[in-house]
Every structure is written in C-alpha cells, then in structure tokens.
Amino acid sequence: MIQALPADKAAKKTDLQSLLASLYPHLLYLAFGLQGENPFLNLDAGGQARAARGAGQSLRRLQRGLTGAREFAGAAYFSRPEFLSAYLLYYWPVSFLQTSLALAELRARGAMPRLGSILDLGAGPGPAAAAAAIFGAEKLLLLDQSQEALHQALTLLRTPTVMGKASRKTGPLFSAGIADLENQEHLPEGPFDLIIACHSANELWKQDTQALDKRARLFGQAAERLSEDGVLLILEPAALVTSRPALALRDRLLRDFSDSLYCAAPCPDSQPCPILAAGEGRNCHSTWAWEPYEPIAALAAAAGLDRDSVKATWFALKKGSAAVHTSEAKAIPAGSTGGLPGRRLSGRVISEPMLNKAGRLRYILCAKPGLATLSAKKEKGAAGTAGFFSLRRGDMIEAFALEPRGEENNFGFVQKSELKIVLRAPDA
C-alpha cells in the first residue's frame, strides 16, 4: 500500500523507489487496458512480451514527436490510446519522480508550503498530482484539455489502496476539470498552497512569437492565486529547446512580481539567471541518478532512450519576501556582496565534474556574482578530505580561502581552503 509521507519527513531514495514500485502495477493495468490487453498481469509471458514490444514502439513515436520538430507538443496526443498508454508506462513515472524530487528539495530547504489545496495545470494523467498527494496534499484540482487523460488520472488517484487513504484521517480529495490553458480567461480563484505545471508550460503557444509574454500572463495569474507562503512550481524537460524558455519565464515572473515572489529553489537567489546571458547553447537543469527497473528499462531501450537519470529544468517561486523567512535564509547560502571578498564562493553546483588536461577537477557554480568555477587538483589532500570530489550537480556549497585562477570568478581549492556542503541534492 502507498503511504503518504509524514509532514516532517523528506522523501528519501528508498521511499520514492518503493512508492513508485507500488504504483506501477496500477499503471500497467490502466495502460494495457487502453490497448485491450487488460488485465496485463494475467497475460502469460509471451503475451506480456508482445504487449511490451508494442508499447515500446508507441513510446518511440511519442518521444520523437515531443522532441526535434516537436509536432506533438501542444497537440492532442492523449486522444490516441497507444500514446496515452505509452505515457502511463514511461513518462508518468519520470514526471512523478521529477515532481517528488523537487518537492523533496523544497522540504529540505524549509520552503515547503502547507499542502492544503493544490492546483495542477496541464495535469495529464496525474503524475505531479500523485507526487503532491504522496507528500501529504489534502485537496487537489487537476486541469487539462484531455478528458481521457483526466479520466485515467482520477481512476488511479481515487483507488483507495493507491494513495493510502486508509492511513489518513481525510483525503486526499481529487477533482478535475477540462481546461484549454491557452484560451482560459480565468484560473480557479483558489487560494492554492501549491500550483504545479509539470511539462505543460513549454507546450503552450509553442509557435507563437509572443509565447513568453502569454505564458507570463497565465502563470502570473497563477501566482496571484497563491495563498500566503504558497509556491508556484514549474518543471520542464532538460532539453535546450525547453530549458531556456523555462529560465526566461522564471526571470520574467520574478521581475513582474518582485515585491511578492522570490525563488525558493533550486537557485541560490532570485537574481536573473546567469545561464541565459552565457550564450544560446547553455542551459541549466537538475540531474538525479536513477536506475529504472523493468519494464521501464526495457521500454526505454525499445525506444532508443538512454535512461540512467532523471533530469528537469525547474523552479519554485514562493509568495512572500525572502528576507523575512529566516529558516530559509539559513538553508540557502547568502552569497557574497560586491564580488568575492576574502576569496569566498557561495552557490549551487550546476555541472557534472570536468577533468582538464592539468589533472584538475572543475565544477561550474551559480553564485551571487554570476557563473563561477571551482577546481582542485585530483590528488589526495585538503580537497578530498573536505568532500570536494563527491560534489554533485544540485549541491549547495560555501567555500573559503580560495585561490584566484586566471579569469574573474575562477577559483582553485588549495591546502588552506575550506568547504561547507550546505545542502545535498536529493536522490531518486
């Protein structure tokens, strides 16, 4: 049985893996029911293999339609049973993990809002709503233009054994509504403690030259529906074509609501994203290691997908002022004022470790002055003892007594340097 996580406990790796494993038989049942293979679990091995191969081919077509020319993005692909089935089998678990891991980081930072009322914009078959429910959400409203996707979502989410309703005094309560977000004049009034848009913003006004303005208006309206201390959580695929527009949307919303919103995660602060100024070929995303189990791994292989991690570009904007939220101010490094006095660097690791020809391991950080690099000689010494070589993308750090190296904001970790890991990125 799926159990909702206690309100004071962050989702750990084993929790998410076991939760997803418990959910997956229900996804199998729904997905293959759409293909007339219901119940899948009662098929013999040959029947299951044939059904899985067919799902892999559909997944490949869906994946190709959502990338490259992206002809499926924003289209009614959930109306085709084979694509909705493939989504349930593969993209649903991925989106569930992405949302869960973002919520886990919000909780670790002390920025999780009260999860009383939640709005899921572009909910599809409900993976983000399921993640919010697992974290203790009480009442959830799902909006999407696909009636069939919402039907599958409610069928899954309202199953008593799925959300562990027997272990909770009330709820979670789920409701859904048909909504074309591009033509939605008014969002539900709320207020909502959490508003989620998981992989839906990039599909809105896809071919429109005014896409950023229109998305900003829609999600600005969403921000106005937040309760006090409420959070707007937007997650997008990590591909360049979706990541950079997401970062631009982050900056626009923070500019337009500078007096009422601040970036609670994953960025170190609410300053304009330095990646956008670094060049058209740069993006920023979280990467969480993940070893998918069967049949997810087989589906990925059949579709030609290399799946050894979960990736997303995401941001969480919280209603209020960062200055008055002292618990969050302690969790998030404050950075340096006016450059890097005292050779101090504070920020978030936004790259994998990179080894150069000189034998130095280097990370790129998003820091208060902008992008910076921190490197160390890959040998025994202070860096190894301090945990430098164990840093991962998404970790928040503070480093002191650094050595300037070459260009501005490039620093080296030397014998006298110190490293403090302020926050570890969560694991899948």
N, C-alpha and C positions, 0 to 999 in steps of 0.2 A: 504494500500500500504506500502511496506517496504521502509523505508527511510535510506539512508546511513548516518552514524553518522558524525557530523561535525568534522573536523580535530583536533579541540582543546578540544574535549569533550570525557571523558572516558565513556565506556559503563556502565550504571547503571543497577541495578537489574530489574527495571521495563522495561527498554529499551530491554534487552535481552529476557525477558519473552514475551513481546508483539511482538518483532520481530519473535521469534520462533513460537508463536501462529499464526502469519500471514503467515508464511511459511508453516505451517503444512498441510493445505488443499491441497497445491500443491504436497506435499509428499504423501498424501493419494491417490491423483489422479494417480500419477505415480506408486505407489506401487501396488495398486489393479488393475491397467491396465495391469501389468505384469501377474496377475493371472486371467485375463479375467473378472474382476469384475468392469470394467470401464463404467460409472463413479461411483465410490463408494458412493459419496454423494447423488446420486439419488436412491440408493437402499432403500427399506423400512427397518424398524428397524430389522426385522428378518434376512434380507439379510446382513445387516451390522454386526449383531452379529455373523452370520456364518462365514463371511469373517474374522472378528477379531479373532475368535477362531482358524481358520486355520493359520492365521499369527502368533498367539501365539505359536502354535506347531512348526512352522518352526523356529521361533526365539529361542525356546528352543534347537532345534537340532543344530542351528548355534552357539549358546552360548556354548554348550557342546563341539563342535568341535574346538572352539577357546581357550578353557581352558583345564585343565587336560593334556591329551596326546597331545593336540593341533594339531590333524591331519589335520584340515582345514587351519591352519596358513601357509601362503605361497602358498596354493593351489588355484585353480581357482574357488572358491566358488561363485563368482559373475556370473559365467556362468549358475548357476541354478536359474531360475526366482523366486522360492519360497524363496531362501536365499537373493537375491538382494532386493526383496520386504520387507523381514523382516528387513534388514539393513536400508532401507529407512525409515521404520516406527519407528525404535527404536534407532539403533546405529547412524544414521545420526544426530538426534537431540542432542545426547550425545556428539558426536565429534564436532558438531557446537558450543555447549556451552563450551567445553574444550578449543577449539582454541580461542573463543571470550574472555574467562576469562583470558587466558594467554596474549592475546593482550591488554586487559584492564590493566593488571598489568604492562606490558611494558610501556604503556602510562602513568600510574600513576607514574612510576619511571623516566619519562623523557627520556626513552630509545627507544621509538617507531621510527623506521626509516621512511623516506619518502616512501609512498606506491605507487610508480610509477609502477614498474614491479615486478611481483610475480611469483615464480615457486613453484608448488605443486607437490611433489614427492610421488608417490603412492596415487594419489588423490581419487581413487574410485569414488563414485557418487558425490563428491564435497563438503562435509560439511566444510572442512577447507578453501577452496576457497571462499565459501559463507561468512564465517566469515570475511575473509580478505576484501572482497568486501563491506561488511557492514561497516567496519572501514575506507572505503574510497579508497581502491585499484583501480588503473586505468586500468591496463593490467595484465591479469593472464593467465599463461600457465599451464595446467594440464597434468601430465604424469601418466599413469597407464598401466598395461598389459591387462586390461579388456576393450574391446571395448564397451561392453554393459553398464558397469558402467559409462564410459565416456559419452556415449550417454545420459544416464539419467541425468548426471551432466549438460551437455550443454543444454538439454531440459529445465531443471529447471532454470539454471542461466541466460539463454538468454531470459526468459519470461520477457517482459518489466515491468510488474507490480510486479515481484518478487524482483528485485534489485532496484526498484525506479528510473529507467533510466530517467523518465520524470523530475525528480528533479535535475538531474546532467547535466552539460553542455556537457560532453563527457563521454563515458564508463559507467560502466566498460566493457572492451572488454575481451572476453574469447576465448581461443583456447585450443586444446587438441592434444595429440599425444600418440600413442601406444608405450610403453617402458617396456622392461623387465629389471628392475634395476640391477638384479644380473649379467646380461650379457651386460649391457650398457657400451660401451667403453668410450664414451664421453657424458657428460651432455651438454645441450644447453649452448652456450657461455655467454649469459647474456650481461651486468651485471644485477643482480637482487637485488632489495632493500630488499626483504624478500623471503627466501626459507623455505618452510614448509614441514615437514614429520610427518603426523598425523597417528599413529598406523601402520606405514609401516616398520619402521626400524627393529622391532622385528620379522617380517616375512621373512626377508632377510637372506639367508644362515642359516636357522633355525637349521639344523642338522650338520652344519659344525663346526669342532673344531677350525677353523680359522675365525669364524664368526666376532669376534671383529676386527681383522685386516682388513677384507674385508669391513665391514661397515665403519671403519675409513677411508679407501681409498675412498669409494664412497662419504661420507659426507665431507671428506677433499677436494675432487674435488668440491663439492658444495660450501664450504667455499671460494674457490678460485674464484667462480663466483659471489661473493657478491660485490655490489657497496660499495663505501666508506660510513662507518656508517651503512652498511646493516646488517641484522640479519638472522641467521640460527636458526629456531625454530623447535625443535623436541619434540613431545608429544607421550607418550606411556601409555598403561594400567598400573594401580597402582599395579597389582599383582606382587608378589615377582619374578616370573619367567621372567617378562618383565621389572620390575623396575630396578633391579640391573644391567642387561646388559645395560640399558639406562644410568645409572650413570657411568658405566665403559666407555661407548662411550664418555660421556661428558669429563671425565678426560683425555682420550686419545687425543681428539681433542684439548683440552686446552694445553696439553703437546706438541703436534706436531705443534701447531700454537701459541705458547706462545708469539711471537713477533707481532702477528697481530689479535688475537682474545681474548676477555675476556668475562666472564659470566655476562650478564646484568640482568638476572633474572632466577629463583627466589632466587638463592643462595646469601648469603651476600658478597661473593667474589669469586675469581677464583682458590682458593686453592683446592687440591684434596679432593674429597668428603669423610668426616669422617665416613659416614654410611658404606661405603664399608669395612673399617677397623674394624668396630664394630662387625662383625660376619655375617655368611651366612644367618641368619634368619632375618636380618634387611633390611628395605628399606625406601625410602623417597618419599612422594608424597603430592600433594595438594588435599585438600578436600573442595568442595564448596557445601553448603547446597542447596538443590533443591527439590521442591515438584512438580513432574511431573503431568500434567493434563491428562485427558482422550483424546484419548485411550492409551496414552503411559503408564499410570499407570496400566491399565488392561493388556496390553501386558507384562509388567514386571511381574505382578502377575501370568499370564498364563505360563510364562517361569520359574517361581520359583526364580525370581530375586528380591532382596530387594533393592529398589531404592529410597533412601531418600537424595542422594547427588550425585555430580559429582566428580570423582577422576581421577587424572592423575599424572604420573611422567613426568616432562617436564623440559627443559632448553632452554634458549635463549642465543646464543653466538653472540656477536656483533663485527663487524670489527673495529679495532682501538685499542687505548690504554685507559684504564680506567682512567689513571692519567690526561689525557687532557680533559676529559669530565666532567667539573666541575659541571654541572647541575645534572648529575647522581651521582657524588660523594657526593653531598649534600643529595640526596634522599636515598642513601644506607649507612647504618652505617659503619663507617670505622673500627670498632672493636678496640681491644687493641693491643699494641705492646709488645711482650715478656711476655705473660701471662695476668693476670688481675690486673694490678696495681690499687690501690685505690678501689679495690673490685668493679670494673665496668664490666658490661656484655653487650655485643652488638651483636645482631644476629637475627635469624629467628626462630620463634616457629615452630617446626616440629612434634608436637604430640598433641593429644587431652589432656585436663586436666585430671590428675590422682589423685585420693584421696587416701592417705595412712592411715594406722591404727591410726596414731597420729593426724589425722584430718588436715593434711597439703595438700593443692592442689599444684601439681607439674607439670611443663612443661619441656619438653626436647627442647633445643635450639641448632641450628647450629651456632656456634660462631667462632671468629677468632682463638682461640686456639684449636678448635675441638668441640666435643659434650660437652654440659654443661647442668646442671639442675638449675631451679629456682623455689623455693617453697615459700608458705606463709600459715600461719595459717588461716583456713577458719572461720574467725570471723570478726566482724566489726573492722575497724582500717585503718591504712595507705594504706594497700594493696587494700582494697575495694574502698577507695576514689581515689586511683591512677588509677583504672581500671584494676587491675591485674586479677580479676576473670572473666572479659569479654574477655580476650585474646583468640584468635582462631588460629588454625593451619594456618600458612602462614603469620601471622603478623610479621612485623619487629619492634624490640624494642631496647631501650637502658635503662639500669637500673644502678643506682648509689648507693653508700654507702650500699653495700650488706654485709650480714653476711656469712662467710665461714661455710659450714656444711659438716662434715665428709670428704669424699674423695675429691680429687682435682677436681676443676671445678663444685662443687656442692655448690649452694648458696641459702641463705634464704632472703626473703624480710621482713624487720623489720620496726619498727616505724619510724626510721630516713631515710629509703630508699626512693628513687625517681624512677619513671618510666616514660619514654617517649615513646609513641607509634609513631614510625616514619612513618609506612605505614600499613594501614589496607588491608588485603587480600580482593579482590573484591568478590561480592556475585553473585550467579546465579539468 
